[in-house]
Amino acid sequence: MHIAGNVQTLTPLQRELTEVAATLGRERFAPRAERHDREASFPFENYDDLREAGLLKICVPREQGGLGADFATYVMVAAEIGRHCGATALSYNMHVCSTLWAGVIADALEMTPAQRADHEANRAVHFERIARHGKIYSQPFSEGGAAAAGKAPWGTLAHPVDGGYRVTGRKIFASLAGAADYYGVLCTVDRPGATQRDALYLAVPADAPGVTVTGDWDPLGMRGTVSRTLVFDDVYVPASERLMPEGLYWQAALRFPHMFATLSPTYMGIAQAAYDFTVAYLRAEVPGMPKVLRRMYPTKQVAVAEMRIRLEQTRALFLQNARDAAVDPDKDTRMRLYAAHYTIMENAQALAALAIRTCGGQSLLKSLPLERLYRDSRCGSLMLPWTAELCVDRLGRECLYEAGERDEAIE
């Protein structure tokens, strides 16, 4: 089953790149996934494969040496990778977002001629690093406060100095910590009265003096992302390392909300993988297991039918959301985005849980992938900036209120 639905509806580039991802996933990522999960070790060899296949530059524009993939193409590829190794897909997202945000999303934003010229010069450097030299970018986001949910300025500060900035702060759950060459840090320009509008998206070189990686990484799931804590202690960063001009991140967040939905394709892939395993198990087609058929039992048939129905519902929203992505979406599109993101994250966990119940006790063995899929699936609903709770909160409010409307509090 193709994760992007009817293969005939895909563009040639989408067919080509999803097949590349599927081949890498089946032959290389899936066999390594258990070890990286058990060790909580970063899959460096998977990134070597992504680099060799050209997928590190998937969303770098063609004129800058990349593959020129759009949002829909990227999320299909990410979902296919997630089908085979969730941790690789999730950390890969953090890399690709740097090119999406600085690329096609920035192209849709309003900038002054000076800002546009500055951005073109800066991103040419970033894109060359990725397309020609295979460098890895990350996107440390969380700080343990309200900033990642869009309710406060970032606590990480970039103080303007001659030729650049001095960056001070910390990021938690920083995927690719210790593995990326550049950390795409969201911070606040340090000026009096700074607000969310003073956000800055800045690439901090991993080897810059004052950058350290601290803490252990021993979580429930997504163990191969190695999302340790990043500390920035008065780190000098040249102005040329801006991934967007000052203040443009805030405009992007308001006008291109799909930029926050690039986490969910990983979990679409996990949902698909849970279904795939269940079918293979009931058909006695899991490698290394005894050839004991279980498909003839009505209870198993009902359960797998329920899984397929939930999977198709999830995939339909996933693909519609991919097609919807554009600057300045209307209200219905934005609300469908919240619903899709919530549905994918929650249904991945529900499908993994149903798969375990259907397959039974053997599926809990760590030698089989379902136990890992179940743990990985639980992480999606907790990830900022759009946790499941925040999606429901935004969706409920926007269903009932138009812009500018408010009510007095009821005692």
N, C-alpha and C positions, 0 to 999 in steps of 0.2 A: 504494500500500500504506500503510495507516494504521500509524503507528509504535507505537500502543498496541493493535494486534491488531484483533479484531472490534469494530467501532464500536458494534454493538448491545449490547455488554456495558458500555459506558461510561455514566456518569451524565450527565444533561443538562449539568451544569457542565463536566464533563470534555470532552464533545463540543464545547461552545461555546469553551472556552479553547484546546484543542488546534487548533481551526480558526483561531482568531485568530492563534495562534503560527505556524501553517503559512502563513497569508496574509502576515504580516509577513516571515517567513523567505524565502518565494519572491520576493516583490515588492521587498523593501527590503534585508534583511540579506545575502542571497546575492550580489546585485550589488555590494555594498560590500566583501565579505570579502577579495577579492584585494588591494585597495588597503591596507586596514588591516594585512594580513599583510605586505605588501611594505614598508610604512613603519614597522611596529611601532608603530602609532598607535591610540589608544583610540577605539572607535566611539561617540562622543558622540551622533551622530544616531540610532543604534540605541536608545540609552537615551531619547531624546526620543520615539521611537515607542513604546517600552515604557510610558513614562509616560502618553502620550496614550491608549493602549489599556487602561490600568488595570492592567497586569501588574506594575508595581512594588509594588502592594499585594495581590498574589495571595494571600498567606498571612496578611495582616492580618485579624483577625476582623471579621465583618460589623458587629457592634455598635460597632466602632471605625472604620467607614468603609471596610473592605476587602472583598475578594471571598470571604474565608472558605474558601479551598481547603485541603484536607487534604494529607497527605504524598503519597499516591498521585496526586492530581491535579497537584500541583506537578511531580513527577518526569516525568510524561507531557508536560507543557508544556515542561520544560527539555530533554527529549530531542528534541522537535520543533524547538526553537530550535537545538540542536546539529546537527541535520540540515542546517542552512543556514549557520550560522556558529559554529564551535566556541568561538572566543574570547568571543563575546557570551554564549553559554550558560554558559561556565565562570565568567565574572565575574558574571553575573546570579545564579548560585548563591550567590556570596559575599554578595550583597545579601539574597536571600530567606532565607538561613539565619538572619539576624538576627531576622527576624520569626517563623520557625518555632521557633527556640530560645526566644525570649522569649514565644511564643504557645502553640501546642498542646503543645509538649514541656514547657514550664514548668507548664502546667495539670495535667500528670500527675504532677508531683513532690510530695514531701512537704515542706511548709513550716509553720512556726509561724504563728499568726494575724498576728503582727506582720510577719513576712517576707512573707506573702501580701498584706497591705495595702500594704506598701512597694512590692512588685513591681507591683501593679495600678496604683498611682499613677505609677510610673516608666515602665512600658511604655505607658501611655496617651499620654505625651508623645512617645515614640518612634514609636508608630503614627500619631499625628496628623501628625508631620513627614512621614511617608511617604505616608499616605493623602490628606492635604489639601494638602501643599506639595510633594510629589514628590521628597523628599530621597532621596539614595542612601547606603546603608550598605555597608561592606565587612567583611571578616572576616580580617584578617592573622593568620596562624597560625604559620608556620614561623619558627624561630630558628636553624636549622643545628645543633641539638643533639638530645638525646633527649626533650625535653619534648613535642614534637608527636606522638611515638609513645606518650605516656603513661607514660614511664619516669622522669621527673624533673619537679620543679617548673619552671614557666616562668621564664626568666631575666629577662623584663620584670617589673619590680616596681612595685607600687602602694603607696606609703607613706601610711598614714592620717594625715590632718591635719584641722584644724577644717573641717567642712562638706564634706569630700571626700577626695581622694587626690592625691599627687604621683607621676606616672608617669615612670619612666626605663627605657629599654631600646631594642631594635631588633627589627624583623621583616623577614625577607627573603622574596622571592617574594610580595610583598604586592600581590595583584591589586587593580585600581582605585586604585593609588597615584597621587595627584594628580587623581583623578576623583571619588572619593567625598566626600560632605559630612561623614560620620562614619565613623571606623574602629572597628569592634567588636573591641577588643583583648583577647586572653586573656593574663592576667598573674597574678602571685602576690602576695597581700597580704603586705607586707613586715613580718613579725613573727618573733621568735626561733623556730627549729625548724620553719619553714614547710615543708609537704609539698605533694604534688599536691592534697590536699583543701582547701588554702587558695587555690585558683584563683578568679579573679574575671573576669567577662565585662563589660567596661566600654566604653561608647561615647565615644571621644575625638574632639572636634570637630576637623575638618581644619584650621581656621584658628586653633586654640589656640596661644598663644605656646609655642615649644619643639618644635613638630611640623615636621619637615622630610622631604622626599623626596629621596633621593640615588641615585647610580649610574646606569649605562646599562641598557638593556633590549634585548638583541639575541640572543634564544635561537633554538633550532632550530624550535620550534613554539609555538602559543598566543601568538603575538607581539602580538595585539591586546588581550591582557589588561593589558599594561603593568604588570607585577608588579615594580616597583622596590622599593628598600629604604626602609622607614620608620624614622625615628629619633625617639625621644621623650626630650627633655632636660628633666627636672624639670617636666613638664607638669601644671598644675593642672587636675583634672577634678572637678566637683561630684559628690556622692554620688547625686544624682538621675539621673546618666548610667549607672547600673548597668543592664545588660540582664538580669541575674539577680542575686539576693542573693548575698552572699559565701558561697562554698563549694558553691553549688547546681550549678555546672557539673560538678563531680566526680560528684555524684549523677546528673545527666543522662547523663554519659558511660557510667556503669555500667548504668543502667536503660533507656536508649533508644539502643542502639548504632546504630540506623538513621540517627541524626543524622549519622553520618560517611559515609553512603553516598550523599549528595546530589551528590557529584562525578561518579559513574558515569553518570547520565543523559546528560550531555554526550557521553560516549563511545559510548553506545547510539545517539545521533543520528549520530555520525560513522560508526559501523558501517553504519547504514542508508544514509547518503549514499554510501559507497563502493560498496555494492551498486546503489543507484539509478544512479550514474554508469556502472557497468559495463554494466547492461542498456541504458541509453540509447545508449552507445557502440556496442555490438554491433548494435543496431537502427538505427544511423545517425540518431539523434534528438538529438544534441548540437548545440545552436544554434551556428551559425557554422562548423561543420565540413562537409566534403564528404559527400554522401549515399552512403557506401560501406558496404554491408551486410557484416557479419562473423558473423552469427548462424548461418549454415549449416554452419560447421565443427564437427565433433564435439568437437575439443579445447576450443573455446569453450563449447559446451553443457555439457560435463562440468565445466568450471571454474565456470561460473555456477551449476550445480546444487550444487556443493560450497559455494559462497558462500551460497546460499539456506539450505542445511541448517545451516551454522554460524550464520547470522543468526537462524534460527528458534530454535535452541538458546539463543542469547544472549537473545533477546526473551522466551522463556518464563521464564527465571530472573529477568530484569529485572521482568516484570510480577508474578511471584510474590513477589518481594522487596518490591515496592510494596504489595501487599496484606497482607504480613506485618507491616508496620511498626506497632509498638505498644510500650507500656511493658512492661518485665519479660518479654521473650520467653523461651521455653523454650530448652533447649540446642540442639535440632535446628534451630529457627528461627535462632538466632544463627550456627550453623555454615553454614546455607544462605546467610545474609547474607554471610559471608566468601567462600563459593564464588561467589556471584553477583557480588560486587564484583570479585573476581579475574577471573572469566570475561569480564565486560563490558570491563574494561580491556585484557586480553590479546587478546580476540577482535576488538576494534576495530582493533588494529594488524595482526593476522593477516589480517583481511578487506581492509584497505587494501593490504597487501602483495600479496595474491592478486589484487586488482583491477588493480594495476600490471602484474603479470606477464601477466594475461589481456588487458589492453588494449594493452600493448606500449609502444614508445618514445614515441609521441606523448603518452601520459598523463603524462610527466615534464615537459611544458611548463608553465610558470607561468601561462600564459593559461587553463589548464584547472584545475579544482578538485582533482583527485585527488592531485597532488603536495603540495598544502597539507594535504589530509586525512591523507595518510600521515605527514607531519611532526607534525601535531597529535595523531594517534592514539598516537604513541610516548610522549607526555608522561604519559598517564593512569597507567601502572603505576608511575610514579616519585613520585606525589603523596602527601604525608602528609595525614592521619595513617595511612592504610592503603595503603601501597605493595603491589605484588604480593608482594614478599618477606614483608612483615609479615602479609599475609592467609594465606599458606601456613604461616608459623610458628604463627600462632594456631590455624588450622584443624587442623594436625597435632597440636599439643599437646592441644587440646580433644577431638579424636577418641579419644585414648588415655588421657586423665586425667579423672577427676572432680574436682570442687572439693575442694581440700585435700590431694589425693594428691601425693606426690613420691617420688623415688627417690634413693638415695645415688649419688654420682658413681662411675662405673666407671673404675678406673685402667687 
